[in-house]
Amino acid sequence: MTATAPPLLLRHLTPGQSLVVDGLFAVAVAVLGWYAAVEVPQPPATGPHEPAWVSVAVGVALGAPVAIRRLWPVPAAVAAFAVAALALATDLVPDYASAGPLVAVGTVLYTVGGRLPARRSLPVLAGGLLVIAVALAVSVNSPFGPGGLEVAFAALVLGASWAVGWTVRERRAYAARTVEQAAERAVREERLRIAREMHDVVAHSMGLIAVKAMVADHVAEERPQEVREALRVIEATSRGALADLRRVLASLRLEAPLAPTPGLADLPALVERTRSAGVPVELDVRGDGTVPEGVGLSAYRIVQEALTNVLRHAGSARCRVEVRAAPGELCLTVTDDGRPKAGVPAGGQGLVGMRERVALYRGEFAAGPGPDGGFQVRARLPYGEPA
């Protein structure tokens, strides 16, 4: 999926691009200020018109704050307000051409609103509006006086300029927070995924090893042949656990080749390892075994954790694993007829991990006493609409 380019106003320019943009805009504002200054006041205004060099100076003085507005927003705003107020109050810029100085001041106010927090930029805006209003009110040839249309027009232009800058600032801050939150959420989800994988791999293998080690300890003197058999199971289980751990750790390295993830096809081997620990397990898989890789992995891990709980909590129980692969969903049930072992804690992360795996597919999960005693785990993993 291709990334969508951010809106033009939300893009951050490079220092070189900012320098070019500000330079060009300062020149444009200077030309506009000069053009406004060369305008002759309309009748009935009276008085001599200023020399040409004064008009050029007014234009340059209005463009200069625009050039430095990113480096020093507040000083640039103060300078722009001072030049604009002087030009308007003395009629260097006629009242009907006040849009020229207001463009310069509005540009600087846009930067003030976009770069400074509101508690700092609002006083600048309020002070600037007051200065411009007074300049328009005392203008030599202003026919309107205090509260005239020029004041309302100036307040509208300058307020809108600040508001646009403030809005862009807030949008950029929101976009930055959204990206940061997405990154934090991705990190949390990845940590959770790794924790589930590590728990499922270690808990099942350590459960088998603990059971066979306990058997070997009890029959060490009377039946040494069973001790050797237990040690062979422990060795094979340990090798498998190490291989699974290497696969999980390798998935954290982008350059490492990834081993195939376990799925429904690996359930017989999982069941066989559980049988080797002394728990009779019956496996019944029906339907089309072709399911998405993620669904197959989740089903494998749920069955693995359920069998681990049987080893740890149910004693020498019998267990049945049923898997039903229907179009668009996978249902599985793990049922045992054992009784909880005395002294074995019932809490843990196993049921939480199974519930989380099912929740990823917005499926259904239930775990509790079975209809005929023992314990039962049921999960439904939908992965698509039936064809």
VOFI-831035 format. One line per 2 residues: number of its first residue (from 0); their letters; for each residue x, z, y of N, C-alpha, C. Coordinates in steps of 0.1 Angstrom, whole numbers, plus 5000, padded with zeros to 4 digits. Example, Ala and Ser with C-alpha at 12.3 -4.5 7.8 and 13.67 -1.06 7.14 Angstrom:
2
0) as) 5132 5078 4943 5123 5078 4955 5132 5078 4967; 5128 5071 4978 5137 5071 4989 5129 5079 5000
END
This chain:
387
0) mt) 5009 5000 4988 5000 5000 5000 5009 5000 5012; 5006 4991 5022 5014 4990 5034 5010 5000 5044
2) at) 5020 5005 5051 5017 5015 5061 5011 5009 5074; 5001 5016 5080 4994 5011 5092 5002 5015 5104
4) ap) 5005 5005 5113 5013 5008 5125 5004 5017 5134; 5011 5027 5140 5003 5036 5149 4999 5029 5162
6) pl) 4988 5034 5168 4984 5027 5181 4995 5027 5191; 4994 5017 5200 5005 5015 5210 5009 5027 5218
8) ll) 4998 5034 5222 5001 5046 5231 5007 5057 5223; 5006 5057 5210 5011 5068 5202 5025 5066 5197
10) rh) 5031 5054 5199 5044 5051 5194 5055 5057 5203; 5065 5062 5197 5076 5067 5204 5087 5056 5206
12) lt) 5090 5054 5219 5100 5044 5222 5114 5049 5220; 5123 5040 5216 5137 5044 5216 5143 5046 5230
14) pg) 5154 5054 5232 5159 5055 5245 5162 5042 5252; 5167 5032 5245 5169 5019 5252 5156 5013 5256
16) qs) 5146 5013 5248 5133 5008 5251 5127 5015 5263; 5128 5028 5263 5123 5036 5274 5129 5032 5287
18) lv) 5143 5030 5287 5150 5027 5299 5145 5013 5304; 5143 5003 5296 5139 4990 5300 5125 4991 5305
20) vd) 5116 4998 5298 5102 4999 5303 5101 5006 5316; 5108 5017 5318 5107 5024 5330 5113 5016 5342
22) gl) 5124 5009 5339 5130 5001 5350 5120 4990 5354; 5114 4983 5345 5105 4972 5348 5093 4977 5356
24) fa) 5088 4989 5351 5076 4994 5357 5079 5000 5371; 5091 5005 5373 5095 5010 5386 5096 4998 5396
26) va) 5101 4987 5391 5102 4975 5400 5088 4970 5404; 5079 4970 5394 5065 4966 5396 5058 4975 5406
28) va) 5060 4988 5405 5054 4998 5414 5060 4996 5428; 5073 4994 5429 5080 4992 5442 5075 4980 5449
30) vl) 5073 4969 5441 5067 4957 5447 5053 4959 5452; 5045 4967 5444 5031 4970 5448 5031 4979 5460
32) gw) 5040 4989 5461 5041 4997 5472 5045 4990 5485; 5054 4981 5483 5058 4973 5495 5047 4964 5500
34) ya) 5040 4958 5490 5028 4949 5494 5018 4958 5501; 5015 4970 5497 5005 4979 5503 5010 4982 5517
36) av) 5023 4984 5519 5029 4989 5532 5029 4977 5542; 5030 4965 5538 5030 4954 5547 5016 4950 5552
38) ev) 5006 4956 5546 4992 4953 5550 4990 4959 5564; 4983 4952 5572 4980 4956 5586 4967 4963 5586
40) pq) 4966 4975 5593 4953 4982 5593 4942 4974 5599; 4930 4974 5593 4919 4966 5598 4913 4973 5611
42) pp) 4907 4965 5619 4900 4970 5631 4889 4980 5626; 4886 4990 5634 4891 4993 5648 4904 5001 5648
44) at) 4912 5001 5637 4925 5008 5637 4934 5002 5648; 4941 5011 5654 4950 5006 5665 4964 5011 5662
46) gp) 4974 5006 5670 4988 5010 5669 4997 4999 5664; 5010 5000 5668 5019 4990 5663 5022 4991 5648
48) he) 5025 4979 5642 5028 4979 5628 5043 4982 5626; 5047 4988 5615 5061 4992 5613 5069 4980 5610
50) pa) 5083 4981 5612 5092 4970 5609 5092 4967 5594; 5097 4955 5590 5097 4951 5576 5105 4960 5567
52) wv) 5117 4965 5572 5125 4974 5564 5118 4987 5560; 5109 4992 5569 5102 5004 5566 5092 5001 5554
54) sv) 5086 4990 5554 5078 4986 5542 5086 4986 5529; 5098 4980 5530 5106 4979 5518 5110 4993 5514
56) av) 5113 5002 5524 5117 5016 5520 5106 5023 5514; 5094 5021 5519 5082 5028 5512 5081 5023 5498
58) gv) 5082 5010 5496 5081 5005 5482 5092 5011 5473; 5104 5011 5477 5115 5017 5469 5112 5032 5467
60) al) 5108 5039 5477 5105 5053 5476 5094 5056 5466; 5084 5047 5465 5074 5049 5455 5078 5045 5441
62) ga) 5087 5036 5440 5092 5031 5426 5102 5041 5420; 5110 5048 5429 5120 5056 5423 5115 5067 5414
64) pv) 5105 5075 5418 5100 5085 5409 5095 5080 5395; 5090 5067 5395 5086 5061 5383 5098 5059 5373
66) ai) 5109 5056 5379 5121 5053 5371 5127 5066 5364; 5125 5078 5371 5130 5090 5365 5120 5099 5359
68) rr) 5108 5095 5358 5097 5103 5354 5099 5109 5340; 5105 5102 5330 5107 5108 5317 5118 5118 5317
70) lw) 5128 5117 5326 5139 5127 5326 5135 5139 5333; 5129 5138 5345 5125 5150 5353 5110 5148 5357
72) pv) 5101 5151 5348 5087 5149 5352 5082 5156 5364; 5084 5169 5365 5079 5176 5377 5086 5172 5390
74) pa) 5100 5171 5391 5106 5166 5403 5101 5152 5407; 5099 5143 5397 5094 5130 5399 5080 5130 5405
76) av) 5072 5140 5400 5058 5141 5405 5058 5146 5420; 5067 5156 5422 5067 5161 5436 5072 5150 5446
78) aa) 5082 5142 5442 5087 5132 5450 5076 5121 5453; 5069 5118 5442 5058 5107 5443 5047 5112 5452
80) fa) 5043 5125 5451 5033 5130 5459 5037 5130 5474; 5050 5135 5476 5054 5135 5490 5055 5122 5497
82) va) 5060 5112 5490 5061 5098 5496 5047 5092 5498; 5038 5094 5488 5025 5089 5489 5017 5095 5500
84) al) 5018 5109 5501 5011 5116 5512 5016 5112 5526; 5029 5110 5527 5035 5106 5540 5030 5092 5544
86) al) 5031 5083 5534 5027 5069 5537 5012 5068 5541; 5003 5076 5534 4989 5076 5537 4986 5083 5550
88) at) 4992 5094 5552 4989 5102 5564 4993 5095 5577; 5004 5088 5577 5009 5081 5589 5004 5066 5589
90) dl) 4996 5062 5580 4991 5048 5579 5002 5038 5577; 5014 5042 5572 5023 5032 5567 5017 5024 5557
92) vp) 5008 5030 5549 4999 5023 5540 4985 5025 5544; 4978 5014 5548 4964 5015 5553 4955 5022 5543
94) dy) 4944 5027 5548 4935 5034 5539 4929 5025 5528; 4926 5013 5532 4921 5003 5522 4931 4999 5511
96) as) 4944 5001 5514 4954 4998 5504 4960 5010 5497; 4952 5021 5497 4957 5033 5491 4960 5032 5476
98) ag) 4954 5022 5469 4956 5020 5455 4971 5019 5451; 4979 5013 5460 4993 5011 5458 5000 5024 5455
100) pl) 5000 5034 5465 5006 5047 5463 5000 5054 5451; 4987 5053 5449 4980 5060 5438 4985 5055 5424
102) va) 4988 5043 5423 4994 5038 5410 5007 5045 5407; 5016 5046 5417 5028 5053 5415 5026 5067 5411
104) vg) 5018 5074 5419 5015 5089 5416 5008 5090 5402; 4998 5081 5399 4992 5082 5386 5001 5079 5375
106) tv) 5010 5070 5376 5020 5068 5365 5028 5080 5362; 5033 5087 5373 5041 5099 5371 5032 5110 5365
108) ly) 5019 5111 5370 5011 5121 5364 5008 5119 5349; 5007 5106 5345 5005 5103 5331 5017 5109 5323
110) tv) 5029 5108 5328 5040 5113 5321 5040 5129 5321; 5036 5135 5332 5035 5149 5333 5025 5154 5323
112) gg) 5013 5148 5322 5003 5152 5312 5007 5150 5298; 5015 5139 5296 5020 5136 5282 5032 5144 5277
114) rl) 5040 5150 5286 5052 5156 5282 5052 5171 5284; 5043 5176 5292 5043 5191 5295 5030 5197 5290
116) pa) 5030 5210 5285 5018 5216 5281 5008 5218 5293; 4996 5219 5290 4985 5219 5300 4988 5231 5310
118) rr) 4993 5242 5306 4995 5253 5315 5005 5250 5326; 5014 5240 5323 5024 5236 5333 5020 5223 5341
120) sl) 5013 5214 5334 5009 5202 5340 4997 5203 5349; 4987 5212 5346 4975 5213 5354 4979 5218 5368
122) pv) 4988 5228 5370 4991 5231 5384 4997 5220 5392; 5005 5211 5385 5011 5199 5392 5000 5190 5396
124) la) 4990 5188 5387 4978 5179 5391 4971 5185 5402; 4967 5198 5402 4959 5204 5413 4967 5204 5426
126) gg) 4980 5207 5426 4987 5206 5438 4988 5192 5444; 4990 5182 5435 4991 5168 5440 4978 5164 5445
128) ll) 4966 5167 5439 4953 5163 5444 4951 5169 5458; 4955 5182 5460 4954 5188 5473 4962 5181 5484
130) vi) 4974 5177 5480 4983 5171 5490 4977 5157 5494; 4973 5149 5484 4968 5136 5487 4955 5137 5495
132) av) 4946 5147 5491 4934 5148 5499 4936 5151 5513; 4946 5160 5516 4949 5164 5530 4955 5151 5537
134) al) 4963 5144 5530 4969 5132 5537 4959 5122 5540; 4949 5120 5531 4938 5110 5535 4929 5115 5546
136) av) 4927 5129 5546 4919 5134 5556 4925 5133 5570; 4938 5135 5571 4944 5135 5584 4950 5121 5588
138) sv) 4947 5111 5579 4951 5098 5582 4948 5093 5596; 4957 5087 5603 4955 5084 5617 4943 5075 5619
140) ns) 4940 5066 5610 4929 5056 5612 4918 5058 5602; 4918 5069 5595 4907 5071 5585 4894 5073 5591
142) pf) 4884 5065 5588 4871 5067 5594 4862 5077 5586; 4867 5082 5575 4859 5090 5566 4861 5105 5569
144) gp) 4873 5109 5571 4876 5123 5572 4876 5131 5559; 4876 5144 5560 4877 5152 5547 4864 5150 5539
146) gg) 4867 5148 5526 4856 5146 5517 4851 5132 5516; 4859 5123 5522 4855 5109 5522 4856 5102 5509
148) le) 4853 5089 5508 4853 5081 5496 4868 5080 5491; 4878 5079 5500 4891 5078 5496 4896 5090 5487
150) va) 4891 5102 5492 4895 5114 5484 4889 5114 5470; 4876 5110 5469 4869 5109 5456 4876 5099 5447
152) fa) 4880 5087 5454 4887 5077 5446 4900 5082 5441; 4908 5089 5450 4921 5094 5446 4920 5104 5435
154) al) 4910 5113 5436 4908 5123 5426 4905 5117 5412; 4896 5107 5412 4893 5100 5400 4905 5093 5394
156) vl) 4913 5086 5402 4925 5079 5396 4935 5089 5391; 4938 5099 5399 4949 5108 5394 4944 5117 5383
158) ga) 4932 5121 5383 4926 5129 5372 4926 5122 5359; 4922 5109 5360 4922 5100 5348 4936 5098 5343
160) sw) 4945 5096 5352 4959 5094 5347 4964 5106 5340; 4962 5118 5345 4967 5130 5338 4959 5131 5325
162) av) 4946 5129 5325 4938 5131 5312 4943 5121 5301; 4947 5109 5305 4952 5099 5295 4965 5105 5289
164) gw) 4974 5109 5298 4987 5115 5293 4985 5127 5284; 4976 5136 5288 4973 5148 5280 4967 5144 5266
166) tv) 4958 5134 5266 4952 5130 5254 4962 5124 5244; 4971 5116 5250 4982 5110 5241 4991 5121 5236
168) re) 4994 5131 5244 5002 5142 5239 4995 5149 5228; 4982 5152 5229 4975 5159 5219 4974 5150 5206
170) rr) 4972 5137 5208 4971 5129 5196 4984 5128 5189; 4995 5128 5196 5008 5128 5190 5010 5141 5182
172) ay) 5007 5152 5189 5008 5165 5182 5000 5166 5170; 4988 5161 5170 4979 5161 5159 4985 5152 5147
174) aa) 4990 5140 5151 4996 5132 5141 5008 5139 5135; 5016 5145 5143 5028 5152 5137 5024 5164 5128
176) rt) 5013 5171 5132 5008 5182 5123 5003 5176 5110; 4996 5165 5111 4990 5159 5099 5001 5155 5089
178) ve) 5011 5149 5095 5023 5145 5086 5029 5157 5080; 5031 5167 5088 5038 5179 5083 5029 5186 5072
180) qa) 5016 5187 5074 5007 5193 5065 5007 5185 5052; 5007 5171 5053 5007 5163 5041 5020 5165 5033
182) ae) 5031 5166 5040 5044 5169 5033 5044 5182 5026; 5039 5193 5033 5038 5206 5027 5028 5206 5015
184) ra) 5017 5198 5016 5008 5197 5005 5014 5190 4993; 5022 5180 4996 5029 5172 4985 5039 5181 4978
186) vr) 5046 5189 4986 5056 5199 4980 5049 5209 4971; 5038 5214 4976 5030 5224 4968 5025 5218 4955
188) ee) 5020 5206 4956 5014 5200 4944 5025 5197 4934; 5037 5192 4939 5048 5190 4930 5053 5202 4924
190) rl) 5054 5213 4932 5058 5226 4926 5048 5230 4915; 5035 5229 4918 5025 5232 4908 5026 5224 4896
192) ri) 5029 5211 4897 5030 5202 4886 5042 5206 4877; 5053 5209 4884 5065 5213 4876 5063 5227 4869
194) ar) 5056 5236 4876 5053 5249 4870 5045 5247 4858; 5035 5239 4859 5026 5236 4847 5034 5231 4835
196) em) 5042 5221 4838 5050 5214 4828 5060 5224 4821; 5067 5232 4830 5076 5242 4825 5069 5252 4816
198) hd) 5058 5257 4821 5050 5267 4814 5046 5262 4800; 5040 5249 4800 5035 5244 4788 5046 5242 4778
200) vv) 5057 5237 4782 5068 5234 4773 5074 5247 4768; 5077 5256 4777 5084 5269 4772 5074 5278 4765
202) ah) 5062 5279 4769 5053 5289 4763 5050 5285 4748; 5048 5272 4746 5045 5268 4732 5057 5270 4723
204) sm) 5068 5265 4727 5080 5266 4719 5084 5280 4717; 5084 5288 4727 5088 5302 4726 5078 5310 4717
206) gl) 5065 5306 4717 5056 5312 4708 5059 5309 4694; 5062 5297 4691 5066 5293 4677 5079 5301 4673
208) ia) 5088 5301 4681 5101 5307 4678 5099 5322 4676; 5090 5329 4685 5088 5343 4683 5081 5346 4670
210) vk) 5071 5338 4666 5064 5340 4654 5074 5339 4642; 5081 5328 4641 5090 5326 4630 5102 5337 4630
212) am) 5106 5341 4641 5116 5352 4642 5110 5365 4636; 5098 5368 4640 5092 5380 4635 5090 5379 4620
214) va) 5086 5367 4615 5085 5365 4600 5098 5367 4593; 5109 5361 4599 5122 5363 4593 5126 5377 4593
216) dh) 5123 5385 4603 5127 5399 4604 5120 5407 4593; 5108 5404 4590 5100 5412 4581 5104 5409 4566
218) va) 5108 5396 4563 5111 5393 4549 5126 5391 4547; 5134 5395 4556 5149 5392 4555 5155 5398 4542
220) ee) 5151 5409 4538 5157 5415 4526 5150 5411 4513; 5137 5410 4514 5129 5407 4501 5129 5392 4498
222) rp) 5127 5383 4508 5126 5369 4505 5136 5361 4515; 5148 5360 4511 5158 5353 4520 5155 5338 4521
224) qe) 5148 5332 4511 5145 5318 4512 5136 5315 4524; 5126 5325 4526 5117 5323 4538 5125 5324 4551
226) vr) 5135 5333 4551 5143 5334 4563 5150 5321 4566; 5155 5314 4556 5162 5301 4559 5151 5291 4564
228) ea) 5140 5292 4558 5129 5283 4563 5125 5286 4577; 5124 5298 4580 5121 5302 4594 5132 5298 4604
230) lr) 5144 5299 4600 5155 5295 4608 5155 5280 4610; 5151 5272 4600 5150 5258 4602 5139 5254 4612
232) vi) 5128 5261 4612 5117 5259 4621 5122 5263 4635; 5129 5274 4636 5134 5279 4649 5143 5268 4655
234) ea) 5152 5263 4646 5162 5253 4651 5155 5241 4656; 5145 5236 4648 5138 5223 4652 5130 5225 4664
236) ts) 5123 5237 4665 5115 5240 4677 5124 5241 4690; 5136 5247 4688 5145 5249 4699 5150 5236 4704
238) rg) 5153 5227 4695 5158 5213 4699 5147 5206 4706; 5135 5207 4701 5124 5200 4708 5121 5206 4722
240) al) 5122 5219 4723 5120 5225 4736 5131 5221 4746; 5143 5220 4741 5154 5216 4750 5152 5201 4755
242) ad) 5147 5193 4745 5145 5179 4749 5134 5178 4759; 5123 5186 4758 5112 5186 4767 5117 5191 4781
244) lr) 5125 5201 4781 5130 5207 4793 5139 5196 4800; 5147 5189 4793 5155 5179 4799 5147 5168 4805
246) rv) 5136 5164 4798 5127 5154 4804 5120 5159 4817; 5116 5171 4817 5110 5177 4829 5120 5177 4841
248) la) 5132 5182 4838 5142 5182 4848 5147 5168 4852; 5147 5159 4843 5151 5145 4847 5141 5139 4856
250) sl) 5128 5143 4855 5118 5137 4863 5120 5141 4878; 5128 5151 4880 5131 5155 4894 5142 5147 4900
252) rl) 5149 5139 4892 5160 5131 4897 5156 5117 4897; 5155 5111 4909 5150 5097 4910 5159 5087 4902
254) ea) 5172 5090 4901 5181 5081 4895 5181 5082 4880; 5175 5093 4875 5175 5095 4860 5164 5087 4853
256) pl) 5167 5081 4842 5156 5074 4834 5146 5084 4829; 5133 5081 4830 5123 5090 4825 5119 5087 4811
258) ap) 5118 5098 4803 5114 5096 4789 5099 5095 4789; 5093 5088 4778 5079 5087 4777 5072 5101 4777
260) tp) 5061 5102 4784 5054 5115 4784 5045 5116 4772; 5043 5128 4767 5035 5129 4754 5021 5126 4757
262) gl) 5014 5122 4747 5000 5119 4748 4992 5121 4735; 4981 5114 4733 4973 5117 4721 4980 5113 4709
264) ad) 4989 5103 4709 4996 5099 4697 5006 5110 4693; 5009 5120 4701 5018 5130 4698 5011 5143 4693
266) lp) 4998 5143 4692 4991 5155 4688 4994 5158 4673; 4995 5148 4664 4998 5152 4650 5011 5160 4649
268) al) 5022 5156 4656 5034 5163 4655 5033 5177 4661; 5025 5178 4672 5022 5192 4678 5015 5201 4668
270) ve) 5005 5195 4661 4998 5203 4652 5007 5207 4640; 5015 5198 4636 5024 5201 4624 5034 5212 4628
272) rt) 5039 5213 4640 5048 5224 4644 5040 5237 4644; 5028 5237 4648 5020 5249 4648 5017 5253 4634
274) rs) 5015 5244 4625 5013 5248 4610 5026 5254 4605; 5037 5249 4609 5050 5255 4604 5052 5269 4608
276) ag) 5044 5273 4619 5045 5287 4623 5035 5296 4615; 5028 5290 4606 5019 5298 4597 5005 5298 4601
278) vp) 5001 5289 4610 4987 5289 4615 4981 5276 4609; 4971 5277 4600 4964 5265 4595 4956 5258 4607
280) ve) 4960 5245 4609 4953 5238 4620 4948 5225 4614; 4935 5222 4618 4929 5210 4614 4927 5201 4626
282) ld) 4931 5188 4625 4931 5179 4637 4921 5168 4633; 4912 5166 4643 4901 5155 4641 4901 5147 4654
284) vr) 4906 5135 4654 4906 5126 4665 4897 5114 4663; 4888 5112 4671 4878 5101 4669 4877 5093 4682
286) gd) 4874 5080 4680 4872 5071 4692 4885 5064 4694; 4884 5056 4705 4895 5048 4710 4906 5057 4716
288) gt) 4918 5057 4710 4928 5065 4715 4936 5060 4727; 4931 5048 4733 4938 5043 4744 4931 5049 4757
290) vp) 4939 5057 4763 4934 5064 4775 4946 5063 4786; 4943 5065 4798 4953 5065 4808 4964 5075 4805
292) eg) 4976 5072 4809 4988 5081 4806 4985 5095 4811; 4980 5097 4823 4978 5110 4829 4968 5118 4821
294) vg) 4957 5111 4816 4947 5118 4809 4953 5122 4795; 4960 5113 4789 4966 5117 4776 4976 5129 4777
296) ls) 4984 5129 4788 4993 5140 4790 4985 5153 4792; 4975 5153 4800 4967 5165 4803 4960 5170 4790
298) ay) 4955 5161 4782 4949 5165 4769 4959 5171 4760; 4971 5165 4759 4982 5170 4751 4985 5185 4755
300) ri) 4987 5187 4768 4991 5200 4773 4980 5210 4771; 4967 5206 4773 4957 5216 4770 4956 5220 4756
302) vq) 4958 5211 4747 4958 5214 4733 4970 5223 4730; 4982 5219 4735 4994 5227 4733 4992 5241 4738
304) ea) 4987 5243 4750 4985 5257 4755 4974 5264 4746; 4964 5258 4742 4954 5264 4734 4960 5269 4721
306) lt) 4968 5260 4714 4975 5264 4702 4985 5275 4704; 4991 5275 4716 5001 5286 4719 4993 5299 4720
308) nv) 4981 5299 4726 4973 5311 4727 4968 5316 4713; 4966 5307 4704 4962 5311 4691 4974 5318 4684
310) lr) 4986 5312 4686 4997 5319 4680 4999 5333 4686; 4998 5334 4699 5001 5347 4705 4990 5357 4704
312) ha) 4977 5353 4704 4966 5363 4705 4957 5364 4693; 4957 5354 4685 4946 5353 4675 4951 5358 4661
314) gs) 4963 5361 4659 4968 5365 4646 4968 5353 4636; 4966 5356 4624 4967 5345 4614 4953 5339 4613
316) ar) 4950 5331 4623 4936 5325 4624 4937 5311 4619; 4925 5306 4615 4924 5292 4613 4920 5285 4626
318) cr) 4924 5272 4628 4921 5266 4641 4917 5251 4638; 4908 5247 4646 4904 5233 4645 4905 5226 4659
320) ve) 4911 5214 4659 4912 5207 4672 4904 5194 4670; 4894 5192 4679 4886 5180 4679 4888 5172 4692
322) vr) 4891 5160 4691 4893 5151 4703 4883 5139 4701; 4876 5137 4712 4866 5126 4712 4869 5117 4724
324) aa) 4873 5105 4721 4877 5095 4732 4865 5085 4733; 4857 5087 4744 4846 5078 4746 4849 5070 4758
326) pg) 4841 5059 4761 4844 5050 4772 4843 5058 4785; 4854 5059 4793 4854 5066 4806 4857 5080 4805
328) el) 4858 5087 4794 4860 5101 4794 4867 5105 4780; 4873 5117 4781 4880 5123 4769 4875 5137 4768
330) cl) 4870 5141 4756 4865 5154 4754 4873 5160 4743; 4876 5173 4744 4884 5180 4734 4879 5194 4733
332) tv) 4880 5199 4721 4876 5213 4717 4887 5219 4708; 4891 5231 4711 4900 5238 4703 4894 5252 4699
334) td) 4891 5254 4686 4884 5266 4682 4892 5273 4671; 4892 5286 4673 4899 5294 4662 4889 5306 4658
336) dg) 4892 5312 4646 4883 5322 4641 4890 5336 4640; 4901 5337 4648 4909 5349 4648 4904 5360 4657
338) rp) 4910 5372 4656 4907 5383 4664 4919 5386 4673; 4917 5391 4685 4929 5393 4694 4938 5404 4687
340) ka) 4951 5401 4689 4961 5410 4684 4962 5423 4693; 4964 5434 4687 4965 5446 4694 4978 5447 4702
342) gv) 4978 5451 4714 4990 5453 4722 4995 5440 4728; 4988 5429 4727 4992 5416 4733 4984 5414 4745
344) pa) 4990 5413 4757 4983 5411 4769 4975 5398 4769; 4963 5399 4775 4954 5387 4775 4956 5378 4787
346) gg) 4962 5384 4798 4963 5376 4810 4975 5367 4809; 4975 5357 4818 4987 5348 4818 4983 5335 4826
348) qg) 4992 5326 4827 4990 5314 4834 4984 5302 4826; 4983 5304 4813 4978 5293 4804 4965 5288 4808
350) lv) 4954 5297 4809 4941 5292 4812 4940 5286 4826; 4948 5292 4835 4948 5287 4849 4954 5273 4849
352) gm) 4965 5271 4842 4970 5257 4841 4961 5247 4835; 4954 5251 4824 4944 5242 4818 4933 5238 4828
354) re) 4928 5249 4835 4917 5246 4844 4922 5237 4855; 4934 5239 4860 4939 5230 4870 4941 5216 4866
356) rv) 4945 5214 4853 4947 5200 4848 4933 5193 4847; 4923 5200 4843 4910 5194 4843 4904 5192 4857
358) al) 4907 5201 4866 4902 5199 4880 4908 5186 4886; 4920 5182 4882 4926 5170 4888 4917 5158 4885
360) yr) 4910 5158 4875 4901 5147 4871 4886 5150 4874; 4884 5162 4881 4870 5166 4884 4862 5167 4871
362) ge) 4868 5172 4861 4861 5173 4848 4855 5187 4847; 4852 5190 4834 4846 5203 4831 4855 5211 4821
364) fa) 4856 5224 4823 4864 5232 4815 4857 5245 4812; 4858 5250 4800 4852 5263 4796 4861 5269 4786
366) ag) 4863 5282 4786 4871 5290 4777 4865 5303 4775; 4862 5307 4762 4856 5320 4760 4854 5322 4745
368) pg) 4846 5332 4741 4843 5334 4727 4836 5323 4721; 4839 5319 4708 4832 5308 4702 4819 5313 4696
370) pd) 4811 5303 4692 4797 5306 4687 4797 5314 4675; 4808 5313 4667 4809 5320 4654 4820 5330 4654
372) gg) 4824 5335 4666 4835 5344 4668 4847 5337 4671; 4858 5344 4673 4871 5338 4676 4871 5333 4691
374) fq) 4878 5323 4694 4879 5318 4708 4878 5303 4708; 4872 5297 4719 4870 5283 4720 4874 5278 4734
376) vr) 4881 5267 4734 4885 5260 4746 4878 5246 4746; 4871 5243 4757 4864 5230 4758 4868 5224 4771
378) ar) 4871 5211 4770 4875 5203 4782 4870 5189 4782; 4865 5185 4794 4861 5171 4795 4868 5165 4806
380) lp) 4875 5153 4803 4884 5146 4813 4878 5133 4816; 4870 5131 4826 4865 5117 4830 4876 5110 4837
382) yg) 4877 5097 4834 4888 5089 4840 4883 5075 4845; 4870 5072 4844 4865 5059 4848 4851 5057 4843
384) ep) 4845 5047 4849 4831 5044 4845 4831 5035 4833; 4822 5038 4824 4821 5029 4812 4820 5014 4816
386) a) 4826 5006 4808 4825 4992 4811 4811 4986 4808
END
